Amino acid sequence: MGADLEEEMDERLAQLAAGGDRGAFEALVTRHRRAVYRLCWSASGNAADADDAAQETFVRVYRSLPSYDPGRPFGPWLRKIAWNCGLSARRDGTAGVSRVAEGDAPEAVDPAPGPEEAAAGSEERRRVADAMADLPAELRMVMVLRAVEGLSYAEIALAAGIPAGTVMSRLSRARSRLLAALEGGS
Amino acid sequence: MDCRETRMLLTAFHDGELSDADRVRVEEHLRDCRTCAALRADLARADQAAGVPDPGPAYWDRFNARVMDRVEREADGPKVAVLRPKGGWMRQQLRYLVPAAAAAALVVVVVRYGGMNPGAPAPTGPPAASEPAAPEPAVPRNAKAEPEPGAMKKAERPAVARIAPPPGFADERFAAATREERDRLADRSLSAGKADASRESAAAPAAPSVPSPPPMTLRGAPAGSPPVTAADGMPSGMQTERKKMAGAAARMAEQQVAAKAKSDSGTVGVEDPSASPCELARTLADQERFRKAEAAQRACLAQDRSAPAQEKGLVFLAELLDRQERFAEADAVIADVDRRFPKSRPLDLYRQRRPEVRKHLE
């Protein structure tokens, strides 16, 4: 994978990858993996399932490349696959139970902080992360796509398959719930 | 525009979805109405809370290789079992992948030659393969297996590590330019040949920093010393030498990182497949080695002069200074960010966290 590939448009990379260019495929993986992971996390609500789903997403993308139409934008196509993988990862097993699982954040890297250590700040962070994980998946999705990925209503509507007006109402509900969680602990 | 109308439009306004005319009217109202302005601030707070925890650099180091392995297996034959046990991989990897390459080198040395030393720590897991070389060999901080005689009680341990967001988490909170740009910045060091390199080095983690043992003969061993074989061990004097060499190799690697960062400074966009000071800074900060992290972060800032990288990078530098209790310097960096990037969101976020960061230093 060379610097030239990094500058290519997604659609062109997808075309090259469909033709068997592994470097082009890996360039797509590198470019989109974080967004895919976040979307999978928002679908599944926990890190372990997000990991499975993110991996699965790219395998499915690879499999589906022959049927991908380079005339259509790559991003929404990829997001749709990622979202579906995230939802099915959640359905597969224990998903949703572990919520902010041990694999999620600092605690995972430096395991087992006792509750007595949890300072006010990390408590708030955890409360918020819990609130995020507690959101219904469809609210979490619009929230992540808007607040984290910075997509427009139209792009979110496309990714979620819902009208733009619904995007706005879901965003309002999601924000209200997150705010309630923030207020709840203070 | 009155409050009622403003509130109807507020979500769309906040999300940048209003027409110019409406946007101007809402802005005017927000300037005059503190209640509505507070509602707007709430929306921003909710957005800040919406971060997704990032699994950290060690996770991303392995991500591509895992995908490509599966893809290649698929290409080789019909769809064989591609599903792996759920959940286990990442939790395990997160525990073990954090130590950097030099630490891994030390582990290898200890594992290979430590058999003669009953006090040597047992191997704790697969060594990290592709972190940039860490400055000095260190026992992985996650190696919790060893007992800590007289160790501080949990509650007494410095809380900074828990409070400090992991590298990726901090990234989540920094909203520069577009999400994709930030991801790209985060991936700078991992692009190009890095992923391949990481796969190769995964196979031989110690190769770059631990030279293979020099030829030695038993004649050279002190009289009465137990027989050793080239494969199993070496006299204890040699062990010490070996550790020194590993340390020296790690220091050399660090110098190379620094030299490379220096030579690359000013050449925006040059990829450095061997090491990224930016990533090194995050890794070191995660290990609470804030002074070294600061040095790496300064190299990072010199390397990438793009506005989003500077904005985010300077805020991180301020945090590193704060964590060294160099508050005045941190203040100066913050003032600089304020001047160069008015209304910086990364800075806003850090300002919110800053009292917490400082509180935990006391």
Contacts between the chains, C-beta under 8 A, distances in Angstrom:
chain1	res1	chain2	res2	distance
A	1	B	191	7.4
A	1	B	192	6.2
A	1	B	193	7.4
A	1	B	195	7.8
A	2	B	192	7.0
A	3	B	192	6.8
A	3	B	271	6.5
A	6	B	191	6.1
A	6	B	192	7.7
A	22	B	68	7.0
A	22	B	71	7.6
A	25	B	68	7.9
A	25	B	71	7.1
A	26	B	64	5.7
A	26	B	67	7.9
A	26	B	68	6.2
A	26	B	195	6.4
A	29	B	63	7.5
A	29	B	64	5.3
A	29	B	67	5.4
A	29	B	68	7.7
A	30	B	64	6.2
A	30	B	187	5.7
A	30	B	190	6.6
A	30	B	191	5.8
A	30	B	195	7.0
A	31	B	180	7.6
A	31	B	183	7.4
A	31	B	184	7.1
A	31	B	187	7.8
A	32	B	183	8.0
A	33	B	60	7.1
A	33	B	63	5.5
A	33	B	64	7.4
A	33	B	67	8.0
A	34	B	54	7.4
A	34	B	60	7.6
A	34	B	183	4.4
A	34	B	186	6.8
A	34	B	187	7.6
A	35	B	179	6.6
A	35	B	180	7.1
A	35	B	183	6.4
A	37	B	52	7.7
A	37	B	55	7.3
A	38	B	52	4.3
A	41	B	52	4.8
A	41	B	53	7.6
A	42	B	52	6.6
A	47	B	53	6.7
A	47	B	55	6.2
A	47	B	90	6.3
A	48	B	86	6.5
A	48	B	87	3.4
A	48	B	88	7.9
A	48	B	90	5.6
A	48	B	91	6.5
A	49	B	86	7.3
A	49	B	87	7.2
A	51	B	55	7.2
A	51	B	59	7.8
A	51	B	87	7.9
A	51	B	89	6.9
A	51	B	90	4.4
A	52	B	84	7.5
A	52	B	86	6.1
A	52	B	87	7.4
A	54	B	63	7.6
A	55	B	63	7.9
A	55	B	66	6.0
A	55	B	67	6.0
A	55	B	70	6.7
A	56	B	82	7.9
A	58	B	67	4.5
A	58	B	71	7.5
A	59	B	67	6.8
A	59	B	70	5.1
A	59	B	71	6.2
A	59	B	74	6.7
A	59	B	82	6.4
A	62	B	71	4.9
A	62	B	74	7.1
A	63	B	74	6.9
A	92	B	86	6.7
A	93	B	86	5.0
A	93	B	87	7.6
A	94	B	86	7.2
A	94	B	87	7.2
A	98	B	87	7.9
A	100	B	53	7.5
A	101	B	87	7.8
A	101	B	91	7.7
A	102	B	91	6.1
A	103	B	55	7.1
A	103	B	87	7.6
A	103	B	90	5.0
A	103	B	91	4.7
A	103	B	94	5.7
A	104	B	53	4.4
A	104	B	55	7.8
A	105	B	53	4.3
A	105	B	165	7.8
A	105	B	166	6.4
A	105	B	169	5.9
A	106	B	161	7.2
A	106	B	162	6.0
A	106	B	164	6.9
A	106	B	165	6.7
A	106	B	166	5.1
A	106	B	169	7.0
A	107	B	162	7.3
A	108	B	55	7.9
A	108	B	91	6.9
A	108	B	94	4.7
A	108	B	95	7.6
A	109	B	56	6.2
A	109	B	94	5.8
A	109	B	95	7.7
A	109	B	98	5.5
A	109	B	142	7.1
A	109	B	166	5.9
A	109	B	286	6.9
A	110	B	141	7.1
A	110	B	142	6.5
A	110	B	161	5.6
A	110	B	162	7.1
A	111	B	95	6.5
A	111	B	142	7.2
A	111	B	144	7.0
A	112	B	144	7.6
A	113	B	154	7.4
A	113	B	162	5.1
A	114	B	154	4.6
A	114	B	155	7.1
A	116	B	154	6.6
A	116	B	155	4.7
A	117	B	154	5.9
A	117	B	155	6.2
A	117	B	157	7.4
A	117	B	159	6.0
A	117	B	162	5.9
A	118	B	162	7.5
A	119	B	159	5.4
A	119	B	162	7.1
A	119	B	163	5.9
A	119	B	356	7.4
A	119	B	359	7.8
A	119	B	360	6.4
A	120	B	356	7.3
A	121	B	163	5.7
A	121	B	353	7.0
A	121	B	356	3.8
A	121	B	360	7.9
A	122	B	162	5.7
A	122	B	163	5.8
A	128	B	49	4.3
A	129	B	53	6.5
A	131	B	49	7.1
A	132	B	49	6.8
A	132	B	50	6.3
A	132	B	51	7.8
A	132	B	52	7.7
A	143	B	50	4.9
A	144	B	50	6.5
A	144	B	52	6.2
A	146	B	15	6.3
A	146	B	47	7.7
A	147	B	46	7.5
A	147	B	47	3.8
A	147	B	48	7.9
A	147	B	50	4.0
A	148	B	50	5.9
A	148	B	51	6.5
A	148	B	52	6.1
A	148	B	172	7.1
A	148	B	179	6.4
A	149	B	179	4.6
A	150	B	175	7.6
A	150	B	178	5.6
A	150	B	179	4.9
A	152	B	15	7.8
A	152	B	16	7.7
A	152	B	17	6.9
A	153	B	12	7.9
A	153	B	15	6.8
A	153	B	17	5.4
A	168	B	11	5.6
A	168	B	12	6.3
A	168	B	15	7.7
A	168	B	17	7.7
A	171	B	11	6.1
A	171	B	15	7.1
A	172	B	11	5.4
A	174	B	46	7.5
A	174	B	50	7.8
A	175	B	11	7.7
A	175	B	42	7.6
A	175	B	43	5.8
A	175	B	46	3.8
A	175	B	47	7.4
A	176	B	46	7.8
A	178	B	46	4.3
A	178	B	49	4.8
A	178	B	50	6.5
A	179	B	42	5.5
A	179	B	45	6.6
A	179	B	46	5.1
A	179	B	49	8.0
A	181	B	49	7.5
A	182	B	45	6.4
A	182	B	46	7.5
A	182	B	49	6.1
